[in-house]
Amino acid sequence: MTEISATQTSSNQPIKTSEIDPKFKYELVALSGSEKILRCFQCGTCTSDCPIARYSDSYRPRTLIHMATLGLKDRVLKSDTLWLCVACFTCTDRCPQDIEVASVIRVFRNLAVESGCIPQVFKDQIGSVLESGYAYKIPELRIKKRESQGLPPLPKGDAENVRKVLKGIKIVESIQNLKGEATNANRQ
């Protein structure tokens, strides 16, 4: 929760001219999924129909798109709220300008990953998948509880096959590189 609050504060701060990248919107138009971003006239339909926006005071697809078209690249890519989208495509289905809002959010996320802006929770989860084949580490207490109740052991995760399947995915490679750097730093 504190990360989102920090993002809210930074998005409410005055915009400095040094933050503006006037070419950013044109970069977005050239990327698959965000070609129609300049059609947005800020009607707010994407936000008013978004199930996440109903329960979050910080997640606003409209605001993210507006910041992008203004050229606030760093604010968009460093926004923790960017990662709240569940890709239900309600925003895309309802957009009167036929903007694929969920795809635009996906493009933002991909750009964020390329620039190294990945929330820690995703780093941890991907790290766990790569190490064990499971989305999170199964606590020893749960394993013991299963045994005490006569339940069969959990199947072993196949981390090697998972790594093969995920090979070439940028976020996975970014996390592997970060883990490699951390391992090398710990050895020194």
C-alpha positions, 0 to 999 in steps of 0.5 A, a space after each residue: 500500500 505504501 508504494 501506491 501512496 508514493 505514486 499517488 503523491 508523485 503524480 500530484 506533483 507539479 510537472 517539470 519541463 525536464 520530465 516531458 518527453 515530447 516524442 513518447 506519444 509517437 513512440 507509443 503510436 509505433 508500437 503494436 497495441 498502442 497505435 490508437 492512443 492519440 485518439 483518446 479525448 479523455 472521456 473517462 469511459 475506460 476508468 468509469 467502467 473499470 472494475 479495478 478503478 471501482 475499488 482503487 482510488 489510485 488506478 485510473 487508465 484515463 490518467 495513465 493515457 493522459 500522462 503518456 500523451 503529455 510525454 510523462 514517460 517516467 511517471 507512466 513507467 514508474 507508476 505502481 498503479 500500472 500493474 493493477 490492471 487485470 486485463 479484463 478488457 472492459 475498458 477496450 470493449 466500452 471505449 467510444 474511440 475504439 482504443 485498445 486500452 488494455 493493450 496500451 496498458 500492456 505496452 506500458 508494462 512492457 516498456 516499464 520492464 525494459 527500463 527496469 521498473 518492475 514491482 518487487 512482488 513480481 520480481 519475487 514471484 517470477 524468481 520463485 517460478 524460475 527456482 521451484 516451478 511454483 508461483 510462491 514458495 510453499 511453507 514448510 508448515 503447510 507441507 507438514 500439515 498435509 502430512 499430518 492429515 494424511 494428504 499426499 505430498 505436493 507434486 514437485 515443480 518442474 523449474 527446468 521446463 518452466 525456464 525453457 518455456 519462459 526463455 526469451 521473455 523480457 521480464 524473466 530475463 530481466 529478473 534472471 539478470 538481477 539475480 545473477 548480479 545479486 549472486 555475483 555481488 554476494 560472492 565478492 
